[in-house]
């Protein structure tokens, strides 16, 4: 019997079993009756914690306005990892953690270890994970969920745990909607919000898949809003206690899991993470105090969790909230999105901005850098129209300047949005008029607008907005292609060659094989936009 026939027979058996389960109702979600009820601790009740005292002292040093929140940008992957560990190590009362993807790799295990150690100190830990990104974690989460101070819930879960692909297909209308939110909140005093998921590719140990990204650590009034938003998702009709979904008994217990997590920390990759933790600027702030934060009004914008059930009204969606919060741009819009599919409605909005003389600049992934070619096809079909409107398009190259050149590139051109040496853009941010900036999980594509739940912070900080704005002048030209239309109306990719710093023009998708370009052309002519 050939391997191909064995694989086919196995999938036929899976399909037959799945059909039987579906017919018998075996894939129905369990009831939520009797689910535990809990809520975030008010900020006023945790001001006496060590973190509360440090933040209060920091606020006294800065003397901001009462409505201002403190913002600490986490641009580098090492700092982003260290910040999460430090928040977990500092926690005294509560940890509320919400993510779209959590990998069972080195960084994922080390951060779970940090949550477990907090629970061992008596900290209440609530972990809410979108089930679409929890593959391979069932046994680990099952063990953690046994701890008296840890409670795990899965958002919009797959009832059929294996094979998971069939779990999607059996209820695709529901399972196609995901919780894309990311937040990490300690004692209702400080929270990390942004675009990063949890996994080595987001924290810098897998060079070939490292994502450029951006998070912010927030403190002050906006954190209470983030904590209350977590409560809203935790108590939603899509959040299921782990034990009602993962019902297969696992032999993995907490001591065994602890040994596995300690082994991850002792590995070569784990040691690099440990070094990042030791050299963290945030650690120095926690130990010594450092007033170099940004202070500004910050507003949480977040989809209602009912969006995951297709039941949210227009005013409860993040798109409407962002539009109200942003207002009318007057001068500039600088947008960074790894997956940028403007749609016909977006084209109309951009046309109105350009008609008013507003400069619009967009940074997204080039074909060579994207990790989702299907989405790139959805974007590529709009490129000529965007360029004719006068929108400035930049596409991040896969390769950054080699180390030898990095020493010759001014620091301002190597830092901020493109602070690491990775290969793919993952940050979701924009700046308006150099005065307001957004950092969060929201991609400018149909999936973020219509299907996934999203969240982020709109920060009224000219300093933060100017950093994003100036990145397009200083850093982006070194790392991205400028896409333009030639006199013949054909696309051109303009760049600066790293080795010679000479201008260079390409007349087709850079660093791509013919069959990839042909596939991209084909996808552009298919009705795929509703799938994006």
Secondary structure as the mmCIF struct_conf table of DSSP 4:
data_model
#
loop_
_struct_conf.conf_type_id
_struct_conf.id
_struct_conf.beg_label_comp_id
_struct_conf.beg_label_asym_id
_struct_conf.beg_label_seq_id
_struct_conf.end_label_comp_id
_struct_conf.end_label_asym_id
_struct_conf.end_label_seq_id
HELX_RH_AL_P HELX_RH_AL_P1 UNK A 3 UNK A 23
TURN_TY1_P TURN_TY1_P1 UNK A 24 UNK A 27
BEND BEND1 UNK A 28 UNK A 28
HELX_LH_PP_P HELX_LH_PP_P1 UNK A 29 UNK A 31
TURN_TY1_P TURN_TY1_P2 UNK A 33 UNK A 34
HELX_LH_PP_P HELX_LH_PP_P2 UNK A 40 UNK A 42
HELX_RH_3T_P HELX_RH_3T_P1 UNK A 43 UNK A 45
BEND BEND2 UNK A 46 UNK A 46
TURN_TY1_P TURN_TY1_P3 UNK A 47 UNK A 48
BEND BEND3 UNK A 49 UNK A 49
HELX_RH_AL_P HELX_RH_AL_P2 UNK A 50 UNK A 62
TURN_TY1_P TURN_TY1_P4 UNK A 66 UNK A 67
STRN STRN1 UNK A 69 UNK A 74
BEND BEND4 UNK A 76 UNK A 76
HELX_RH_AL_P HELX_RH_AL_P3 UNK A 77 UNK A 90
BEND BEND5 UNK A 92 UNK A 93
STRN STRN2 UNK A 94 UNK A 99
BEND BEND6 UNK A 100 UNK A 100
STRN STRN3 UNK A 102 UNK A 102
BEND BEND7 UNK A 104 UNK A 105
HELX_RH_AL_P HELX_RH_AL_P4 UNK A 106 UNK A 120
TURN_TY1_P TURN_TY1_P5 UNK A 121 UNK A 122
STRN STRN4 UNK A 124 UNK A 130
HELX_RH_3T_P HELX_RH_3T_P2 UNK A 131 UNK A 133
TURN_TY1_P TURN_TY1_P6 UNK A 135 UNK A 136
HELX_RH_AL_P HELX_RH_AL_P5 UNK A 138 UNK A 144
TURN_TY1_P TURN_TY1_P7 UNK A 145 UNK A 146
BEND BEND8 UNK A 147 UNK A 147
TURN_TY1_P TURN_TY1_P8 UNK A 148 UNK A 149
STRN STRN5 UNK A 150 UNK A 155
BEND BEND9 UNK A 156 UNK A 156
BEND BEND10 UNK A 159 UNK A 159
BEND BEND11 UNK A 162 UNK A 163
HELX_RH_AL_P HELX_RH_AL_P6 UNK A 164 UNK A 170
TURN_TY1_P TURN_TY1_P9 UNK A 171 UNK A 171
HELX_RH_AL_P HELX_RH_AL_P7 UNK A 172 UNK A 175
TURN_TY1_P TURN_TY1_P10 UNK A 176 UNK A 176
STRN STRN6 UNK A 179 UNK A 179
STRN STRN7 UNK A 183 UNK A 186
TURN_TY1_P TURN_TY1_P11 UNK A 187 UNK A 189
STRN STRN8 UNK A 190 UNK A 194
BEND BEND12 UNK A 195 UNK A 195
STRN STRN9 UNK A 198 UNK A 198
BEND BEND13 UNK A 199 UNK A 199
HELX_RH_AL_P HELX_RH_AL_P8 UNK A 200 UNK A 203
TURN_TY1_P TURN_TY1_P12 UNK A 204 UNK A 204
BEND BEND14 UNK A 205 UNK A 205
HELX_RH_3T_P HELX_RH_3T_P3 UNK A 207 UNK A 209
HELX_LH_PP_P HELX_LH_PP_P3 UNK A 210 UNK A 210
STRN STRN10 UNK A 211 UNK A 212
STRN STRN11 UNK A 215 UNK A 220
HELX_RH_AL_P HELX_RH_AL_P9 UNK A 221 UNK A 234
TURN_TY1_P TURN_TY1_P13 UNK A 235 UNK A 235
BEND BEND15 UNK A 236 UNK A 236
TURN_TY1_P TURN_TY1_P14 UNK A 237 UNK A 238
STRN STRN12 UNK A 239 UNK A 241
HELX_RH_AL_P HELX_RH_AL_P10 UNK A 242 UNK A 245
BEND BEND16 UNK A 248 UNK A 248
HELX_RH_AL_P HELX_RH_AL_P11 UNK A 254 UNK A 266
BEND BEND17 UNK A 267 UNK A 267
HELX_RH_AL_P HELX_RH_AL_P12 UNK A 268 UNK A 278
TURN_TY1_P TURN_TY1_P15 UNK A 279 UNK A 279
HELX_RH_AL_P HELX_RH_AL_P13 UNK A 281 UNK A 288
STRN STRN13 UNK A 294 UNK A 296
STRN STRN14 UNK A 298 UNK A 302
HELX_RH_3T_P HELX_RH_3T_P4 UNK A 305 UNK A 309
TURN_TY1_P TURN_TY1_P16 UNK A 310 UNK A 310
HELX_RH_3T_P HELX_RH_3T_P5 UNK A 314 UNK A 316
BEND BEND18 UNK A 317 UNK A 317
HELX_RH_AL_P HELX_RH_AL_P14 UNK A 318 UNK A 326
BEND BEND19 UNK A 330 UNK A 331
STRN STRN15 UNK A 332 UNK A 337
BEND BEND20 UNK A 338 UNK A 339
HELX_RH_AL_P HELX_RH_AL_P15 UNK A 343 UNK A 355
TURN_TY1_P TURN_TY1_P17 UNK A 356 UNK A 357
STRN STRN16 UNK A 359 UNK A 365
TURN_TY1_P TURN_TY1_P18 UNK A 367 UNK A 369
BEND BEND21 UNK A 371 UNK A 371
HELX_RH_AL_P HELX_RH_AL_P16 UNK A 373 UNK A 380
TURN_TY1_P TURN_TY1_P19 UNK A 381 UNK A 382
HELX_RH_AL_P HELX_RH_AL_P17 UNK A 383 UNK A 389
TURN_TY1_P TURN_TY1_P20 UNK A 390 UNK A 390
STRN STRN17 UNK A 392 UNK A 396
BEND BEND22 UNK A 398 UNK A 399
HELX_LH_PP_P HELX_LH_PP_P4 UNK A 400 UNK A 402
HELX_RH_AL_P HELX_RH_AL_P18 UNK A 403 UNK A 406
TURN_TY1_P TURN_TY1_P21 UNK A 407 UNK A 408
BEND BEND23 UNK A 409 UNK A 409
HELX_RH_AL_P HELX_RH_AL_P19 UNK A 411 UNK A 414
BEND BEND24 UNK A 415 UNK A 415
HELX_RH_3T_P HELX_RH_3T_P6 UNK A 416 UNK A 418
BEND BEND25 UNK A 420 UNK A 420
BEND BEND26 UNK A 423 UNK A 423
STRN STRN18 UNK A 424 UNK A 425
STRN STRN19 UNK A 428 UNK A 432
TURN_TY1_P TURN_TY1_P22 UNK A 433 UNK A 435
STRN STRN20 UNK A 436 UNK A 440
BEND BEND27 UNK A 441 UNK A 441
BEND BEND28 UNK A 444 UNK A 445
HELX_RH_AL_P HELX_RH_AL_P20 UNK A 446 UNK A 446
HELX_RH_PI_P HELX_RH_PI_P1 UNK A 447 UNK A 451
BEND BEND29 UNK A 452 UNK A 452
STRN STRN21 UNK A 453 UNK A 453
STRN STRN22 UNK A 455 UNK A 459
HELX_RH_AL_P HELX_RH_AL_P21 UNK A 462 UNK A 474
TURN_TY1_P TURN_TY1_P23 UNK A 475 UNK A 475
HELX_RH_AL_P HELX_RH_AL_P22 UNK A 476 UNK A 479
STRN STRN23 UNK A 480 UNK A 485
TURN_TY1_P TURN_TY1_P24 UNK A 487 UNK A 488
BEND BEND30 UNK A 489 UNK A 489
STRN STRN24 UNK A 491 UNK A 496
TURN_TY1_P TURN_TY1_P25 UNK A 498 UNK A 500
STRN STRN25 UNK A 503 UNK A 506
BEND BEND31 UNK A 507 UNK A 509
TURN_TY1_P TURN_TY1_P26 UNK A 510 UNK A 511
HELX_RH_AL_P HELX_RH_AL_P23 UNK A 514 UNK A 524
TURN_TY1_P TURN_TY1_P27 UNK A 525 UNK A 525
BEND BEND32 UNK A 526 UNK A 527
HELX_RH_3T_P HELX_RH_3T_P7 UNK A 529 UNK A 531
#
